[in-house]
């Protein structure tokens, strides 16, 4: 038995993961700056410093856009929940007195990284069935994540347990969306700290029974 095979296999896996990361990082930059239609396999390859054929092995342009957004936003491709990604790892293990601030901080950081790609994704969905389907799945996962979040915060008494939790989850999903970041920070010029504080205030305000 060749004892070097597991080593070579692990090395190849690491190299493949590194190449994948380079491709998606290059694709994310180009999609965000040039848009979906103007970004080509050749341009991604040049940006990543690899061959166009290597880029194509990673999937269609639609698939690269979807994966590039997921990696830029969450640090992980195709995760069933944000808590299963680099962006959400460990959040639910934090103490009650810091968990809400940490959640807001992580989501704000994710939006800052990915809001431009989210805009490209929305535009591409209008003409590309694969992107449209992926977008629908992302929105469904986001809705489920926020409903779990509201339930967990209420269980911990971080927010009051009264009111309509599904309505609150929908409101928070909208408030903390990449669209909101783009409008308030990128377009209106809010400082990220101001946006972060505003999000935290809105979570608490919308959770109060009297406000509902």
N, C-alpha and C positions, 0 to 999 in steps of 0.2 A: 504494500500500500504506500502510495506516495504521500508522505506527511506534508509536503509543500503545497498540495492542492488547496486545502482550506485557506492558506495564506494568500495564494494567488487569487482565489475566488473573492476573498475579502478585499484584496487590493483592487481587483477589477470593479467590484461594487462601489468602492470608495471613489475610484476614478470616474465611473459612470455618474455617480451622484454629483461630483464636482463639475463635470461637464454639463449636467442638467441644470445646476445652479447658475453656471455662466450663461447658458442659453436663456434661461428665464429672466435673469437679471438684465441681460442685453435687450431682450424683447420688451421687458417692462419699461425701460428707458425710452426705447424707440416708439412704442405704442403711445406712451404718455406725451411725447414731444411731437411726433409726426402724425399720429392718428392711426386708425386701423388699416385703411386702404393703402396708405402711402408706405406702410412698413412691409418690406419684402423679406423672404428667406435670406436673400443675398445680403441685405442690410443687417439683419440680425447676426448672420455669420461673421460679417466684417467687424461688427461691434463686439462680438464675443471672442474673435480671434480664432475661429474654427471654420471648417468647411460648410458650405450650404447643405451638402448631403447629410452631414452630422446633425444639423439643425432639423432637417426634414424627418430624421429618424424619431425625433421627439413628438411628432404629430402634426396635424394640420395647423394652419395659421390660427384658426378658431380655437383649437385646443391649446395652442401656446398662449393666446390672449387670456383664456380662462385660467390656466395654470399660473401665468405671470401675475394676475391679480391675486389669486389665492396665496401665492408665496409672498407677495409684497404686503398684503394685508395681514395675513395670519402666520406666515412662516411655514405653512404646511399645505400640501395639495389635498383636496378632496376629503377633508376631515368632516365627520358627521356633526361635530359641534365645535364651537370656538374653544371650549374647555379642553379639547383634544389637540390643540395647536400650541405653537410657541407663544402666540400672543395671549392665550388664555390659561396656560399651564400654571397650576398652583393657586389660582385666584380663590377658588372655593375653600382652600385650606387656611386662608388668612383669618385672623381674629375679627370679630364683629365690628370693632371700632375703627378698623382701617380698610375693610373689604370694599366698601362703596367707593372710597377715594381711589383705591387701586384699580378697580374696574373702569372707572371713568378715565383714569390716566392711561391705561392700556388701550382703550378704545380710541381715545384722542390720538395717541401715537400711531395706531393702525390707520386711522383715517388720514393722518398727515402723510403717511407713506403711500397710500393707495387711492386717494380721492381722484387724482387725474386719470388713473386707469379705470376707475369705476365709471367715469363719464364716457370713456371710450367703449367700455363694455355695454353701457346702455345704448349708445349709438349703433354699435355693431349688431345688437340683438334685433333691431328692426329689419335687418336684411339677411340674417344668418340664423338658420334654425338651430344649429348646435349651440350657438351663443345664447339664443333665446331660451332654449331648454335649460342650459346651465344657470342662467340668470333666475329662472323660475325656481330652480332647486335651491339656489343661494338664498333667495328671499324667504323660502319656506323654512330653511335651516335658521335663518336669522330670526324669524318670527318665533320658532320653537325655542331658540336660545333665550330670547327676552322673556318668554313666558316662564321658563325655568328659573331665570334670574329673579323675576318678581316673586315667584313662589319661595325661593331660597331666602331672599332679603326679608320677606314677611315672616318666614319661619324663625329667622334669627331676631325678629323685632327691630331690624335696622330701618324698616319702613312699616307703617301701620298695616294691619292685615285686612282692614275694611276696604270697601269699594269693589270695583270690577277689575280683577287682576288682568284679564285679557285686554281690556281697554287701556290699562296702564302700560302693559307690555307693548302694545301697538304705538302708543305715544312715545315711549322711550326708544323704540326702534327707529322712529322717525327723527327724534331729536338727536340721537347719537349716530345717525347715518353719515356716510361719506358725502352725501349731497349737502347736508347741513354744514359740515366742515368746509366744503368748497364755497358755499354761499357766504358764510360768516367770516372765515379766516382768509381764504384765497381771494375772494371777490370784494368783501366789505372791509378787509384789512384789520380784523380783530387780531390781537395777539393770542397765541395759543393758551397762555395762562388765563386770560380773560374768558376764552371759550371753555376751558376746563372748569373754571369756577361756575360759569353759567350753567353748564350741563349738570353739575352736582346740585346746584340750587333748584333746577327744574325737576330733577328726580324727586327731591324731598317735597317740593311744592305740589307736584302732581299726586304724590302718595298720601297727602293729608286728606282725611275724610271730608273736612269742610270745603276743600277745593273741588270736590267731585260732585 
